[in-house]
Amino acid sequence: MANFEDLNAVTVYGTKFCPYCIAARQLLDAKNVAYQYTAVDNNPDLRENILKRSGQRTVPQIWIGEQHIGGFTDLRKLALNGDLDRLLSA
């Protein structure tokens, strides 16, 4: 799992070909947000760990620090209403 020393560190778990995972990375790239991306393809143990942490089976799953953001739709909503910038600068 990611190191959460930086309270604003962005961590994304996804799969290589998931369109929502790609969209999440593109959104973060467009905002020049540094993030750690971990592909969970063919890693059932990691997927199970993410399920336990997030309560979600889908990808992507995104955290800012230790705060679970959710998936792409949640990330996009935060970006559109300005909350993403506030979370990243907190």
Backbone bond lengths (Angstrom), bond angles and torsions (degrees), N, CA, C in turn:
res aa  C-N    CA-C-N  psi(-1)  N-CA   C-N-CA  omega(-1)  CA-C   N-CA-C  phi
1 M - - - 1.454 - - 1.528 109.86 -
2 A 1.282 114.64 164.24 1.461 121.03 -175.49 1.519 111.24 -70.76
3 N 1.308 114.80 155.24 1.445 122.13 174.86 1.527 107.30 -87.87
4 F 1.320 117.26 122.43 1.454 120.66 -174.83 1.521 112.20 -103.22
5 E 1.352 117.39 34.64 1.461 119.58 176.11 1.522 109.94 -61.39
6 D 1.314 116.75 -39.37 1.455 121.84 176.88 1.522 107.41 -87.54
7 L 1.321 117.46 114.69 1.456 121.30 -176.38 1.520 112.44 -63.51
8 N 1.321 117.67 -17.03 1.455 121.30 -179.48 1.524 112.48 -106.61
9 A 1.328 117.75 9.89 1.458 120.82 179.95 1.524 109.40 -63.72
10 V 1.319 115.77 131.59 1.455 121.24 -179.35 1.523 108.48 -100.08
11 T 1.320 115.28 129.04 1.455 121.94 179.42 1.522 108.36 -125.81
12 V 1.322 115.29 130.83 1.461 121.55 -179.26 1.524 108.04 -124.60
13 Y 1.320 116.07 128.20 1.455 122.20 173.49 1.510 107.60 -111.17
14 G 1.318 116.74 130.44 1.450 119.51 -178.48 1.513 111.55 -161.51
15 T 1.319 114.83 -169.97 1.455 121.09 175.47 1.516 109.01 -116.93
16 K 1.314 115.56 160.15 1.462 120.80 -172.28 1.524 113.74 -63.08
17 F 1.329 117.62 -35.39 1.459 119.63 -171.90 1.523 114.12 -112.86
18 C 1.305 117.76 6.73 1.462 121.99 178.87 1.537 108.70 -69.77
19 P 1.343 117.83 122.97 1.469 119.17 -178.06 1.528 113.09 -63.18
20 Y 1.321 117.77 -31.50 1.464 119.97 178.98 1.533 110.92 -73.62
21 C 1.324 116.53 -32.55 1.471 120.18 176.07 1.522 109.96 -66.67
22 I 1.322 115.82 -42.75 1.460 121.07 177.95 1.532 109.75 -63.40
23 A 1.328 116.81 -43.47 1.465 120.45 179.69 1.529 111.27 -63.24
24 A 1.326 117.62 -38.55 1.466 120.93 178.51 1.524 110.19 -63.35
25 R 1.332 116.84 -44.50 1.469 120.01 178.75 1.528 110.39 -64.49
26 Q 1.324 117.45 -40.33 1.464 120.36 179.26 1.525 111.21 -64.09
27 L 1.322 117.25 -41.00 1.468 120.77 178.58 1.526 110.08 -62.19
28 L 1.328 116.61 -47.09 1.467 120.13 179.89 1.521 111.15 -64.88
29 D 1.336 116.62 -40.61 1.472 120.19 177.61 1.528 110.73 -62.12
30 A 1.334 117.22 -42.96 1.462 121.36 -179.30 1.526 111.87 -62.67
31 K 1.333 116.16 -30.13 1.464 120.44 178.67 1.526 111.46 -91.80
32 N 1.334 117.37 5.02 1.469 122.93 -178.68 1.522 112.31 57.15
33 V 1.326 115.78 39.36 1.464 121.70 178.38 1.523 108.17 -93.73
34 A 1.320 116.42 124.34 1.463 120.49 174.50 1.522 107.94 -74.74
35 Y 1.315 116.22 139.55 1.461 120.24 -179.74 1.517 109.68 -151.64
36 Q 1.317 114.34 157.51 1.458 120.84 174.04 1.522 106.67 -100.78
37 Y 1.329 116.69 123.39 1.458 121.12 179.01 1.515 108.48 -109.06
38 T 1.320 116.09 128.35 1.450 121.66 177.28 1.518 109.00 -122.61
39 A 1.327 115.54 119.85 1.461 120.48 176.94 1.524 108.81 -79.54
40 V 1.319 115.88 133.23 1.469 120.82 -178.52 1.526 111.59 -105.76
41 D 1.331 116.80 8.59 1.458 120.58 177.57 1.532 109.62 -53.87
42 N 1.298 116.06 133.64 1.472 121.70 174.81 1.522 113.69 56.80
43 N 1.333 117.06 29.33 1.463 120.61 178.05 1.532 108.45 -131.06
44 P 1.327 117.24 78.17 1.467 120.27 -175.63 1.526 113.25 -61.97
45 D 1.325 118.19 -31.40 1.465 119.86 179.24 1.526 111.24 -66.15
46 L 1.312 116.75 -43.27 1.459 120.68 178.56 1.525 110.04 -66.31
47 R 1.322 117.24 -42.10 1.469 120.32 177.91 1.520 111.02 -60.38
48 E 1.328 117.33 -40.12 1.466 121.44 178.45 1.527 110.49 -65.18
49 N 1.325 116.65 -40.39 1.461 120.95 178.35 1.531 110.46 -63.15
50 I 1.323 116.68 -42.22 1.464 120.78 178.86 1.522 110.22 -65.34
51 L 1.331 117.39 -39.70 1.463 121.48 176.41 1.528 110.45 -58.97
52 K 1.312 116.83 -44.19 1.467 120.52 179.45 1.522 111.25 -64.21
53 R 1.328 117.55 -39.46 1.470 121.32 -178.54 1.515 112.82 -74.23
54 S 1.343 116.52 -37.37 1.461 119.75 -171.76 1.525 113.81 -104.72
55 G 1.328 116.35 -23.81 1.455 120.00 -173.37 1.522 112.35 77.19
56 Q 1.330 116.88 8.71 1.461 122.31 -177.01 1.521 110.97 -120.07
57 R 1.328 116.27 143.01 1.469 121.80 177.23 1.530 112.43 -95.30
58 T 1.320 116.71 -17.80 1.460 120.58 -173.97 1.522 111.71 -84.00
59 V 1.318 114.82 164.06 1.459 121.44 173.58 1.517 107.63 -124.62
60 P 1.315 116.58 152.54 1.457 127.13 2.75 1.527 111.80 -79.27
61 Q 1.310 114.80 160.64 1.455 122.34 168.61 1.519 105.70 -121.05
62 I 1.326 115.21 131.78 1.460 121.10 -168.93 1.523 109.87 -127.44
63 W 1.324 115.17 136.34 1.458 122.65 175.13 1.509 109.64 -124.28
64 I 1.323 115.85 146.11 1.465 122.26 165.73 1.513 104.12 -117.64
65 G 1.332 114.94 112.75 1.461 119.15 -170.38 1.519 108.18 60.01
66 E 1.293 117.02 -128.31 1.457 120.59 178.91 1.521 112.21 -96.92
67 Q 1.329 117.63 1.26 1.462 121.32 -179.11 1.524 110.26 -87.23
68 H 1.323 115.59 120.01 1.459 120.61 177.35 1.522 108.43 -75.59
69 I 1.322 116.04 123.42 1.461 122.22 -178.92 1.518 110.15 -88.48
70 G 1.316 116.80 -38.48 1.462 122.50 -176.48 1.507 109.33 118.97
71 G 1.329 116.37 -142.06 1.450 121.83 -178.44 1.514 112.35 -104.66
72 F 1.338 115.36 -162.80 1.459 120.26 -177.29 1.523 112.24 -60.60
73 T 1.324 117.53 -44.28 1.461 120.04 -177.68 1.519 110.80 -59.16
74 D 1.327 116.18 -40.23 1.464 120.91 178.49 1.531 110.75 -67.10
75 L 1.328 116.18 -42.87 1.466 120.95 178.52 1.523 110.34 -61.66
76 R 1.321 116.72 -45.06 1.470 121.31 -179.76 1.524 111.14 -61.93
77 K 1.319 116.32 -42.15 1.466 120.26 178.70 1.533 110.57 -61.42
78 L 1.337 116.22 -44.02 1.468 120.30 177.83 1.524 110.91 -60.92
79 A 1.336 116.38 -40.89 1.465 120.25 -179.28 1.525 110.91 -66.79
80 L 1.319 116.75 -42.11 1.467 120.35 -177.12 1.528 113.10 -67.43
81 N 1.338 116.86 -34.94 1.468 117.57 -177.53 1.534 112.92 -95.97
82 G 1.335 117.29 5.33 1.464 121.40 175.85 1.508 115.18 87.30
83 D 1.314 117.44 -5.23 1.462 119.71 -178.97 1.523 113.09 -69.30
84 L 1.322 118.08 -29.15 1.454 120.23 179.02 1.521 110.21 -60.87
85 D 1.314 117.60 -47.13 1.457 120.88 178.43 1.531 111.18 -59.27
86 R 1.321 116.65 -40.68 1.468 119.95 178.52 1.532 111.54 -65.10
87 L 1.325 117.24 -41.54 1.472 120.44 177.96 1.511 111.74 -63.67
88 L 1.324 116.53 -39.22 1.464 120.47 -178.00 1.508 112.87 -72.95
89 S 1.321 117.17 -24.24 1.471 119.71 -178.72 1.521 113.20 -100.77
90 A 1.315 116.60 -1.48 1.479 119.96 -178.08 1.509 111.62 -67.74
